[in-house]
Amino acid sequence: MNFQFSTHEFRGMMFNPAKHKENNSIFSTFPKLNSYKIFKKSPGAGLDNNKLMLYIFCMYDQNTPYRRKFPDVKKRKYEIAIDVGFEFVKKMRTFTDPVQDFLIGRNRIANAKIVEFVRMHRNYKYTYLVAMEESFYKVMSEVVDGETNKMKELKGIQNDLEKTMDEILNTDDNPYVNDSLLLYIEEERLGLRPEEIALKLANGEVI
């Protein structure tokens, strides 16, 4: 691990990654994590769970300094992955396959850990926004394929997205902030679907 920020700069985060010692278990450093089974679940061969959890802290915490320094999501993901110690294959100019897979959302266990961490921030509006964003692009694809009868549905989802965006940003209409949030959601794809949200609500689960 070789973080670009000091312990002081991480102070606003839920779990300060700079406090973790490299040879320790993340669950010893932050005992609160033991309450969440998904965090303990192995993400698969080739992925160190300690590094993955540190990556999630640095990438998804609302107060991470990486977000301020690297507004471009792809650059932020790369910088964090390097800092937490994931192997970068210089000859291939990329990470190992397991790391690359989780970075682009192809690891369901890693995705589930991300979703749980986002939920810990009690930002249910953000979770809902991700679900709506998924719906928007699904319907848009159908419209592009010729299903023009979907236009009204597409417009309705768009309006819902814009309204939820305003609520999340507390009516901050700064276009830079809005664009950054949209890019963040688009790139990360937490894997939620509207039907999954509906099922959780029907079962009385807190989202």
Backbone bond lengths (Angstrom), bond angles and torsions (degrees), N, CA, C in turn:
res aa  C-N    CA-C-N  psi(-1)  N-CA   C-N-CA  omega(-1)  CA-C   N-CA-C  phi
1 M - - - 1.467 - - 1.520 110.00 -
2 N 1.311 114.94 138.25 1.461 119.37 178.65 1.529 108.05 -151.28
3 F 1.325 115.77 78.15 1.456 120.57 -175.20 1.525 111.90 -70.92
4 Q 1.324 114.80 147.80 1.458 121.75 -179.80 1.527 112.84 -83.56
5 F 1.329 115.57 -4.26 1.461 120.20 -175.72 1.529 109.97 -125.30
6 S 1.305 115.15 155.25 1.461 121.02 179.80 1.531 110.35 -82.34
7 T 1.311 116.06 166.32 1.463 121.15 176.34 1.522 109.96 -55.67
8 H 1.321 116.51 -38.51 1.465 121.43 -179.56 1.532 111.40 -62.39
9 E 1.314 116.75 -38.66 1.468 120.85 -178.27 1.535 112.50 -71.28
10 F 1.313 116.21 -19.53 1.465 121.02 178.32 1.530 112.28 -92.87
11 R 1.321 117.19 1.64 1.461 121.07 -167.49 1.532 113.98 -61.33
12 G 1.326 118.79 -25.59 1.457 120.43 -177.98 1.512 114.37 -82.68
13 M 1.336 117.78 -3.00 1.453 121.16 -176.26 1.523 112.33 -83.99
14 M 1.311 116.03 157.09 1.452 121.32 179.47 1.524 111.19 -61.85
15 F 1.343 116.63 -41.90 1.462 122.87 176.50 1.527 107.36 -129.50
16 N 1.312 116.24 116.82 1.458 121.11 -177.42 1.529 109.57 -77.31
17 P 1.338 119.16 107.70 1.468 121.25 -176.02 1.516 113.89 -63.52
18 A 1.316 117.13 -26.06 1.461 120.75 -178.68 1.530 112.02 -68.83
19 K 1.321 117.15 -16.51 1.465 120.57 179.56 1.533 112.63 -81.95
20 H 1.319 116.39 -11.08 1.464 120.25 -177.63 1.526 111.23 -83.14
21 K 1.322 115.98 130.18 1.459 121.92 176.19 1.521 109.18 -89.90
22 E 1.316 116.19 134.97 1.467 122.03 -169.46 1.519 114.83 -54.82
23 N 1.307 118.22 -36.14 1.465 120.29 -176.27 1.525 113.52 -90.65
24 N 1.303 117.38 0.52 1.462 121.05 179.65 1.522 111.31 -92.63
25 S 1.325 114.82 164.39 1.460 120.11 173.04 1.520 108.67 -80.46
26 I 1.305 116.93 140.01 1.455 121.50 177.99 1.528 110.97 -60.51
27 F 1.333 115.98 -26.72 1.461 120.90 -178.17 1.528 112.10 -80.11
28 S 1.318 116.64 -18.03 1.466 120.43 172.64 1.528 110.28 -81.83
29 T 1.320 115.04 -38.20 1.461 119.93 178.91 1.522 111.29 -67.03
30 F 1.342 115.09 -41.40 1.466 120.92 -177.49 1.528 109.40 -126.90
31 P 1.327 117.70 81.88 1.477 122.38 -175.95 1.533 114.10 -55.20
32 K 1.310 117.57 -26.69 1.467 120.41 -179.37 1.522 111.73 -58.41
33 L 1.324 117.06 -28.81 1.461 121.27 -178.69 1.522 112.20 -64.73
34 N 1.334 116.75 -23.14 1.462 120.77 -178.99 1.525 112.36 -63.21
35 S 1.312 117.11 -18.46 1.467 121.08 -178.98 1.527 112.60 -77.24
36 Y 1.329 116.92 -7.90 1.458 121.30 -176.22 1.531 110.08 -117.24
37 K 1.323 115.95 108.40 1.462 121.47 -175.67 1.523 112.55 -59.44
38 I 1.331 116.43 -37.56 1.464 119.40 -175.62 1.517 111.46 -63.19
39 F 1.326 117.75 -31.79 1.458 120.04 -179.33 1.533 111.34 -67.32
40 K 1.328 116.42 -28.39 1.463 120.62 -179.20 1.528 112.80 -83.76
41 K 1.307 116.45 -16.33 1.459 120.14 -176.42 1.527 110.92 -68.94
42 S 1.337 116.02 136.11 1.457 120.71 -179.11 1.529 110.78 -65.32
43 P 1.320 117.53 132.24 1.464 120.31 178.01 1.523 113.03 -81.70
44 G 1.336 116.58 0.15 1.462 120.21 177.70 1.523 112.61 112.07
45 A 1.322 115.07 168.46 1.464 121.36 -178.78 1.519 111.08 -60.51
46 G 1.315 114.77 139.81 1.459 120.07 176.88 1.511 115.02 87.87
47 L 1.345 116.18 -0.53 1.461 119.94 179.12 1.524 109.74 -125.15
48 D 1.312 116.36 116.95 1.457 121.31 176.83 1.530 108.63 -79.41
49 N 1.335 116.05 123.52 1.465 119.31 -175.04 1.524 112.68 -66.38
50 N 1.325 117.86 -33.34 1.460 120.09 177.17 1.527 110.65 -60.43
51 K 1.327 115.48 -46.13 1.467 120.16 -179.94 1.526 110.91 -66.61
52 L 1.330 115.66 -38.90 1.460 119.38 179.56 1.525 110.80 -62.46
53 M 1.331 116.79 -43.87 1.458 119.82 -179.84 1.529 111.09 -65.17
54 L 1.319 117.12 -40.00 1.463 120.30 177.13 1.529 110.42 -62.99
55 Y 1.329 115.20 -40.03 1.465 120.05 177.11 1.528 110.60 -60.26
56 I 1.323 116.40 -45.19 1.468 120.90 -179.47 1.527 110.63 -62.00
57 F 1.333 117.03 -42.52 1.469 119.85 177.38 1.527 110.30 -56.47
58 C 1.342 114.83 -51.57 1.461 120.64 -173.34 1.522 112.71 -70.34
59 M 1.313 116.74 -28.68 1.452 120.85 -176.34 1.525 112.70 -88.04
60 Y 1.330 116.82 -38.89 1.462 119.82 -167.82 1.528 115.51 -111.36
61 D 1.311 118.45 -8.86 1.456 118.13 176.49 1.526 109.26 -66.04
62 Q 1.304 116.20 138.59 1.469 120.19 -178.06 1.526 112.83 -63.01
63 N 1.333 117.12 -22.10 1.464 120.98 -176.36 1.524 113.17 -110.82
64 T 1.325 117.21 19.47 1.460 119.09 -179.37 1.523 111.22 -66.75
65 P 1.322 118.49 133.81 1.466 120.40 177.93 1.523 112.61 -68.80
66 Y 1.337 116.59 -19.08 1.467 119.34 178.82 1.530 111.33 -63.96
67 R 1.301 116.98 -33.22 1.465 119.84 179.69 1.520 110.98 -64.64
68 R 1.324 116.25 -38.48 1.463 119.76 179.99 1.531 111.45 -71.09
69 K 1.322 116.46 -40.02 1.462 120.26 -176.42 1.523 112.15 -77.47
70 F 1.337 116.46 -34.18 1.458 120.28 -176.62 1.530 110.65 -123.55
71 P 1.326 117.52 83.35 1.470 119.80 179.58 1.519 113.00 -64.71
72 D 1.341 117.06 -25.72 1.452 120.03 176.05 1.526 109.23 -76.72
73 V 1.326 116.37 121.63 1.462 120.96 -172.55 1.525 112.66 -62.82
74 K 1.321 117.25 -44.43 1.462 119.51 -178.15 1.521 111.39 -62.06
75 K 1.319 116.16 -41.03 1.463 120.46 177.55 1.523 110.17 -64.73
76 R 1.322 116.48 -41.23 1.462 120.72 179.66 1.527 111.13 -62.02
77 K 1.330 116.53 -44.90 1.469 120.68 179.94 1.526 111.05 -60.23
78 Y 1.334 115.76 -43.93 1.462 121.31 179.85 1.523 110.66 -62.18
79 E 1.320 116.68 -49.14 1.460 121.06 -177.09 1.529 111.28 -61.47
80 I 1.329 116.97 -42.69 1.458 120.28 -179.27 1.521 110.72 -67.96
81 A 1.322 116.73 -43.46 1.464 120.10 -179.87 1.524 110.87 -59.35
82 I 1.319 117.18 -40.04 1.471 121.51 177.00 1.523 110.04 -66.09
83 D 1.327 116.67 -46.23 1.462 121.18 -174.83 1.527 112.85 -63.88
84 V 1.335 117.76 -37.12 1.472 119.23 -178.65 1.518 111.81 -80.31
85 G 1.338 117.50 -8.85 1.459 120.21 172.69 1.511 117.26 106.33
86 F 1.335 118.21 13.45 1.459 118.88 176.67 1.527 109.43 -70.59
87 E 1.320 115.21 141.13 1.466 120.47 -175.40 1.524 111.91 -70.60
88 F 1.324 114.86 130.30 1.452 121.56 175.71 1.521 107.89 -111.09
89 V 1.329 116.91 121.81 1.461 122.03 -178.34 1.526 108.28 -86.34
90 K 1.313 116.18 103.40 1.464 120.71 -173.67 1.522 112.68 -62.27
91 K 1.315 117.26 -39.10 1.462 119.82 -178.89 1.524 111.33 -63.35
92 M 1.330 115.71 -35.62 1.460 120.89 -178.63 1.537 111.64 -90.93
93 R 1.322 114.72 -11.79 1.475 122.06 -178.21 1.529 111.23 56.88
94 T 1.312 114.77 40.22 1.463 120.08 178.56 1.518 109.28 -157.19
95 F 1.323 117.30 176.20 1.458 122.05 176.80 1.526 108.91 -86.49
96 T 1.322 115.46 170.74 1.457 119.24 175.49 1.531 108.78 -62.78
97 D 1.324 116.97 159.74 1.468 121.00 -175.26 1.530 113.70 -55.73
98 P 1.348 119.52 -46.76 1.469 118.90 179.92 1.527 112.90 -60.33
99 V 1.324 116.71 -38.28 1.465 120.76 179.46 1.525 109.80 -69.92
100 Q 1.319 116.27 -44.75 1.455 120.26 179.60 1.530 111.24 -61.23
101 D 1.328 116.13 -38.71 1.467 120.28 179.86 1.522 111.74 -61.80
102 F 1.333 116.63 -45.08 1.470 117.67 -178.28 1.526 111.12 -71.85
103 L 1.326 117.01 -30.67 1.464 120.21 179.39 1.525 112.04 -65.35
104 I 1.333 116.53 -30.09 1.464 119.43 -179.78 1.527 111.57 -102.48
105 G 1.339 116.44 13.54 1.458 120.12 172.11 1.502 116.66 85.53
106 R 1.329 118.22 20.23 1.455 121.25 -177.49 1.525 113.98 -97.90
107 N 1.320 117.38 10.56 1.460 121.36 178.45 1.525 107.93 -116.93
108 R 1.326 116.91 107.73 1.462 121.21 -173.84 1.526 112.06 -65.81
109 I 1.330 117.28 -33.97 1.462 119.85 179.05 1.528 109.60 -67.53
110 A 1.320 116.46 -44.14 1.467 120.17 177.89 1.521 109.93 -61.99
111 N 1.333 117.02 -41.53 1.463 120.90 178.37 1.523 110.93 -60.55
112 A 1.333 116.03 -42.02 1.469 120.33 -179.24 1.525 110.63 -64.85
113 K 1.325 117.00 -36.92 1.462 120.51 177.18 1.531 110.51 -64.58
114 I 1.327 116.14 -41.24 1.456 121.09 178.89 1.525 110.70 -61.82
115 V 1.332 115.42 -47.29 1.458 120.15 -179.82 1.528 111.05 -59.72
116 E 1.327 116.91 -44.04 1.467 120.58 -179.97 1.521 110.56 -63.15
117 F 1.328 116.52 -39.91 1.456 119.59 -179.95 1.528 110.86 -66.17
118 V 1.330 116.65 -40.95 1.466 120.08 176.82 1.524 110.17 -61.41
119 R 1.327 116.77 -40.36 1.463 121.13 179.64 1.529 111.54 -64.06
120 M 1.313 117.23 -30.90 1.457 120.65 179.15 1.525 111.75 -61.84
121 H 1.315 116.00 -23.78 1.461 120.31 178.06 1.525 111.41 -81.77
122 R 1.338 116.18 -2.32 1.463 122.83 179.10 1.528 112.05 58.12
123 N 1.326 115.90 31.56 1.460 120.72 179.97 1.529 108.53 -98.21
124 Y 1.331 116.43 71.27 1.458 120.26 -177.00 1.516 112.06 -65.78
125 K 1.324 117.15 -27.08 1.459 119.62 179.04 1.526 110.78 -66.39
126 Y 1.323 115.86 -35.54 1.468 119.39 177.07 1.525 109.91 -65.62
127 T 1.338 116.79 -43.04 1.458 121.18 178.55 1.520 110.18 -59.54
128 Y 1.312 116.16 -44.00 1.466 121.10 178.68 1.524 110.50 -63.67
129 L 1.322 116.46 -39.95 1.454 121.07 -179.76 1.529 111.12 -61.07
130 V 1.321 116.98 -41.29 1.459 120.80 178.11 1.521 110.56 -61.10
131 A 1.335 116.16 -43.17 1.460 120.47 179.57 1.528 110.97 -62.69
132 M 1.322 117.22 -42.25 1.454 120.97 179.74 1.527 111.49 -66.80
133 E 1.325 115.46 -36.95 1.462 119.63 178.68 1.522 110.50 -62.69
134 E 1.337 116.46 -40.14 1.456 120.68 177.33 1.525 110.08 -61.37
135 S 1.324 116.41 -44.24 1.460 121.09 -179.25 1.525 111.04 -63.49
136 F 1.333 115.99 -40.71 1.463 120.71 -178.07 1.523 111.50 -58.02
137 Y 1.330 116.01 -48.39 1.459 118.75 -176.59 1.527 112.45 -73.37
138 K 1.322 116.66 -27.26 1.462 119.68 175.85 1.525 109.72 -66.60
139 V 1.326 116.57 -48.35 1.462 120.75 -179.60 1.525 110.56 -68.55
140 M 1.318 117.94 -38.48 1.459 120.97 178.48 1.523 110.74 -59.16
141 S 1.330 116.13 -40.71 1.460 120.82 178.22 1.519 110.70 -61.03
142 E 1.327 115.90 -39.85 1.451 120.03 179.33 1.530 111.09 -66.51
143 V 1.337 117.27 -37.54 1.457 121.67 178.19 1.524 110.29 -65.51
144 V 1.329 116.03 -43.50 1.469 120.77 178.83 1.523 110.56 -61.10
145 D 1.330 116.30 -32.85 1.466 120.86 179.53 1.520 112.79 -78.55
146 G 1.338 116.85 1.19 1.451 119.60 174.37 1.508 116.72 112.31
147 E 1.322 118.19 -2.54 1.466 120.54 -179.22 1.527 109.32 -85.00
148 T 1.333 115.37 73.53 1.470 120.39 -175.91 1.525 112.81 -65.82
149 N 1.326 116.94 -16.97 1.464 119.62 177.06 1.523 111.74 -67.67
150 K 1.321 116.89 -9.85 1.468 121.65 179.93 1.532 112.16 -88.58
151 M 1.328 116.89 -1.87 1.458 120.32 -175.24 1.529 112.27 -59.16
152 K 1.327 116.57 -42.59 1.463 120.11 -179.03 1.520 110.46 -63.84
153 E 1.327 116.24 -41.65 1.468 120.63 178.41 1.525 110.35 -63.53
154 L 1.331 116.07 -40.91 1.463 120.85 -179.97 1.522 110.86 -62.35
155 K 1.334 115.75 -42.86 1.463 120.48 179.95 1.520 111.06 -64.45
156 G 1.340 116.08 -38.78 1.458 119.81 178.76 1.521 111.92 -63.07
157 I 1.329 116.38 -42.88 1.470 120.42 178.68 1.525 109.93 -65.51
158 Q 1.334 116.67 -39.64 1.461 120.58 178.69 1.523 111.20 -59.82
159 N 1.326 115.64 -44.85 1.465 119.94 179.13 1.521 111.32 -62.39
160 D 1.338 115.74 -39.63 1.464 120.70 179.33 1.523 110.38 -65.86
161 L 1.328 116.19 -40.05 1.459 120.86 177.53 1.527 111.12 -60.81
162 E 1.327 115.89 -46.67 1.467 120.16 -177.84 1.532 111.32 -64.76
163 K 1.335 116.09 -39.66 1.461 120.27 179.19 1.526 110.82 -64.57
164 T 1.334 115.70 -45.31 1.464 120.24 -179.50 1.517 110.63 -65.82
165 M 1.342 116.57 -36.65 1.458 120.72 177.06 1.518 110.46 -60.00
166 D 1.325 116.72 -44.92 1.461 120.68 179.12 1.520 111.61 -60.76
167 E 1.335 116.27 -39.61 1.459 120.56 -178.68 1.528 110.64 -67.65
168 I 1.324 116.22 -41.46 1.465 120.09 -179.48 1.523 110.68 -65.12
169 L 1.326 115.97 -40.23 1.457 120.26 -177.51 1.516 112.76 -88.49
170 N 1.345 116.19 7.90 1.459 120.84 -179.76 1.522 111.85 54.76
171 T 1.334 114.25 45.62 1.475 124.08 179.00 1.526 112.83 62.75
172 D 1.332 117.73 18.98 1.462 120.81 174.50 1.526 107.16 -75.12
173 D 1.337 117.06 111.52 1.455 120.59 -176.11 1.521 112.64 -97.64
174 N 1.322 116.91 18.49 1.454 121.06 175.67 1.529 108.64 -58.23
175 P 1.338 118.99 117.39 1.466 120.29 -176.07 1.511 113.51 -61.82
176 Y 1.355 117.26 -30.50 1.460 120.01 178.69 1.516 110.58 -65.40
177 V 1.332 116.16 -43.05 1.459 120.56 179.49 1.515 110.38 -64.50
178 N 1.342 116.41 -45.35 1.456 120.67 -179.98 1.524 111.17 -61.29
179 D 1.331 116.50 -45.66 1.459 120.17 -179.15 1.521 111.30 -63.30
180 S 1.331 116.60 -38.24 1.456 120.11 179.62 1.524 111.45 -65.01
181 L 1.331 115.86 -41.57 1.453 119.39 -179.90 1.521 110.80 -67.28
182 L 1.335 117.13 -41.62 1.456 120.33 178.42 1.524 111.07 -62.76
183 L 1.324 116.70 -42.10 1.455 120.89 179.31 1.520 110.36 -64.47
184 Y 1.326 115.89 -41.53 1.460 121.52 179.65 1.529 110.53 -58.96
185 I 1.323 115.79 -46.49 1.459 120.30 -178.98 1.526 110.37 -67.20
186 E 1.310 116.51 -45.04 1.457 120.92 -177.40 1.523 111.59 -61.03
187 E 1.327 116.11 -43.44 1.458 120.18 -175.73 1.528 112.31 -73.18
188 E 1.314 116.90 -37.55 1.456 119.24 -169.69 1.526 114.54 -82.07
189 R 1.325 118.08 -36.44 1.464 120.39 175.99 1.523 112.07 46.22
190 L 1.309 117.20 75.75 1.465 120.69 -175.22 1.524 113.88 -67.59
191 G 1.308 118.08 -4.73 1.449 119.86 174.01 1.512 115.06 89.92
192 L 1.331 118.04 7.62 1.459 120.11 179.92 1.518 110.05 -83.58
193 R 1.324 116.98 148.78 1.449 122.85 176.61 1.522 108.37 -127.78
194 P 1.333 118.49 150.59 1.459 120.95 -179.44 1.516 112.91 -53.68
195 E 1.341 116.91 -38.55 1.462 118.81 -179.20 1.527 111.95 -65.94
196 E 1.359 116.46 -30.85 1.461 119.82 177.81 1.531 110.01 -69.98
197 I 1.331 116.11 -39.87 1.455 120.55 177.43 1.523 110.08 -62.23
198 A 1.341 115.89 -44.95 1.463 120.83 -178.77 1.525 110.89 -62.10
199 L 1.335 116.75 -40.46 1.457 120.82 179.86 1.513 111.40 -63.97
200 K 1.342 116.30 -42.83 1.462 120.14 178.87 1.525 111.11 -62.51
201 L 1.338 115.95 -41.90 1.461 119.92 178.88 1.520 111.33 -64.89
202 A 1.339 116.59 -39.71 1.459 120.96 179.65 1.518 111.60 -64.65
203 N 1.338 115.51 -30.92 1.462 120.64 -179.78 1.520 112.18 -87.61
204 G 1.315 116.22 3.77 1.463 120.70 177.58 1.512 114.06 76.60
205 E 1.354 117.56 18.03 1.452 120.64 -179.84 1.516 110.15 -81.30
206 V 1.327 115.16 148.59 1.466 121.31 177.56 1.504 108.71 -84.33
207 I 1.323 117.21 127.26 1.457 120.39 -179.03 1.525 109.27 -102.40
